[in-house]
């Protein structure tokens, strides 16, 4: 597994941070797998490279809030 900080900082344009654990946390509204909001998930295919990097930059902090230091299930 990769560290979330490494994975998110290096996310190439067009690649998704989705790891197939698609369940939203009721308390935060964040995906339990990748940390994105439903709005970020649905907008992902239309985001610019800068927009995708901005979303990815927020994910490590969100995952940490949910008690994760990496995205579980990531290959």
C-alpha positions in Angstrom: 0.0 0.0 0.0 1.1 3.5 -0.7 1.0 6.3 1.8 -1.9 8.7 1.2 0.4 11.7 1.1 2.5 10.2 -1.6 -0.5 8.9 -3.6 -2.5 12.1 -3.5 0.4 14.4 -4.2 1.4 12.5 -7.2 -2.1 11.8 -8.6 -1.8 12.1 -12.4 -4.5 14.0 -14.3 -7.5 11.8 -15.1 -6.7 9.2 -12.5 -9.2 8.7 -9.8 -8.4 8.3 -6.1 -11.3 5.7 -5.9 -10.3 2.4 -4.3 -13.7 0.7 -4.7 -14.7 1.2 -1.0 -17.6 3.4 -2.0 -19.5 4.1 1.2 -20.2 7.6 2.6 -19.4 8.4 6.2 -22.7 9.7 7.7 -20.9 12.1 10.1 -18.6 13.8 7.5 -20.2 13.1 4.1 -16.8 11.8 2.9 -16.2 8.5 1.1 -14.8 6.0 3.5 -12.4 4.7 0.8 -11.0 7.8 -0.8 -12.2 10.7 1.3 -14.0 12.6 -1.4 -17.5 14.2 -1.0 -20.3 13.0 -3.3 -20.0 16.3 -5.2 -16.2 15.8 -5.8 -16.9 12.2 -6.9 -19.5 13.2 -9.4 -17.5 16.2 -10.7 -14.2 14.2 -11.0 -14.5 13.4 -14.7 -14.9 17.1 -15.5 -12.2 18.5 -13.2 -9.1 20.1 -14.6 -5.7 18.7 -13.6 -5.4 21.6 -11.1 -8.9 20.9 -9.7 -8.1 17.2 -9.3 -4.9 18.1 -7.5 -6.8 20.5 -5.2 -9.2 17.7 -4.3 -6.4 15.2 -3.7 -4.6 17.7 -1.5 -7.5 17.6 0.9 -7.8 13.8 1.1 -5.0 12.9 3.5 -6.5 15.3 6.2 -9.9 13.8 5.7 -8.7 10.3 5.9 -6.8 11.2 9.1 -10.0 12.6 10.6 -11.7 9.3 9.9 -8.8 7.4 11.6 -6.9 6.4 8.5 -3.4 7.0 7.5 -3.7 5.4 4.1 -6.6 4.4 1.9 -7.5 0.9 3.0 -7.9 -1.6 0.1 -5.6 0.3 -2.2 -3.5 -1.7 -4.5 
